[in-house]
Amino acid sequence: MNWRASGLLACWLPLAALAADIEPSKDPVPSVMWAFYHKQMLGDAPFVFDERVKLLVPPFAEDARQVPLEIDARAFKGEVVKILVWAELNPLPKIVDFQPVDRVLPWLSIRIRIEQATPLRAAVLTRDGLWHVGSTLIDAAGGGCTAPSVVRTQPGWEDHIGEVLGGRFPRGEFSRVRMQVAHPMDNGMVSGIPEFFINHAELRDQNDQVLARLELFPAVSENPNLTFDIEGTGQTRLMLRDNSGNQFDAAIP
């Protein structure tokens, strides 16, 4: 065996051993789509359904255009590489790719669109290469992804794109930072209106060090709400970019 083959084998063996040690687990929200999304989102990588990854949503989406979603992976604090979130039966399933880098806890609150009753998934990749999948179900009357934007009905909405409202709320050892960004977050599913949405965000500290990165997708609600838990003190900056190349930033004391 040549040195290249040996190297590949050495890299593969830990993951193979990891996969062998994982006991099969039952899907807590049985779905015919899980096998598809396991391959589509996680690349068929080793995973386990894990109750320590919590998704909190209302049992019924009263307003399918603005559904509050809380993703809590604090049980894996210090071990999280990224968190992927999606709604299985949405026409555009991806919601967010969240990567806490430094001082930001693996917890995120966001508002999303729901087209119909669907399983929601949050997959947490830990440093050992294993995906921990949290699951829940939400019921909905439907239509959240195909409803016209409310933002576009407001006179002069174009003048306010990128404006950020927010604040910091002390919570003992950490602060909760809440922000709302003015943006229509068009998903391209309304006739005559192309995709126009914030697709990238970075949270930075007062020294311009990256605290967290997010990739956002059109399933995020218009005028997106983002809430983070941050350890330590000091000013926080949110830097944003949409798919048209517009860039925005705002400071939260």
Secondary structure, 3 states (H helix, E strand, C coil): CCHHHHHHHHHHHHHHHHHHHCCCCCCCCCCCCHHHHHHHHHCCCCEEECCCCEEECCCEECCCCCEEEEEECHHHCCCEEEEEEEECCCCCCEEEEEEECCCEEEEEEEEECCCCCEEEEEEEEECCCCEEEEEEEEEECCCCCCCCCCHHHCCCHHHHCCCEEEEEEECCCEEEEEEEECCCCECCCCCCCCCECEEEEEEEECCCCEEEEEEECCCECCCCEEEEEEECCCCEEEEEEECCCCEEEEEEC
